[in-house]
Amino acid sequence: MLLKELFSQKETDTKKTQSLVDDVCFYLMNQDDLQKEYFLPAVNELKRKKILDNVEECYTMFKPLVETGCQSYYEEFDLGGKYEDTFTESCMEEICKKFTDEQVQHIKNGQYDSGA
């Protein structure tokens, strides 16, 4: 393997992972069952505890949503291979962080308040 091929493979893997992260984040926001069971209760808990400025705590509140969502995404889209190979710990962490970063801003802006 040439050095050039080695580096281009990592770049391809990075793009593939980023694409998966983006797709799963979009998927999570568009699944009514996941929204009702995991997302909205987490939002209410974050607002109740007033911890929206603590990224680590917000991140942990969305972990169950991400874990369940990744499993659902994997099954629905038949990604092939092993689930553990596709959704590694680092991949799921990246999904969770991206999802949290995007949603905390919306929560702070009151987008998920009653009547909004």
Secondary structure, DSSP 4 states (H G I P E B T S, - for coil): --HHHHHHHHHHHHHHHHHHHHHHHHHHHT-HHHIIIIIHHHHHHHHHHT-TT-HHHHHHHHHHHHHHHHHHHHHHHT--S-HHHHS-HHHHHHHHHHHHHHHHHHHHTTTTSTT-
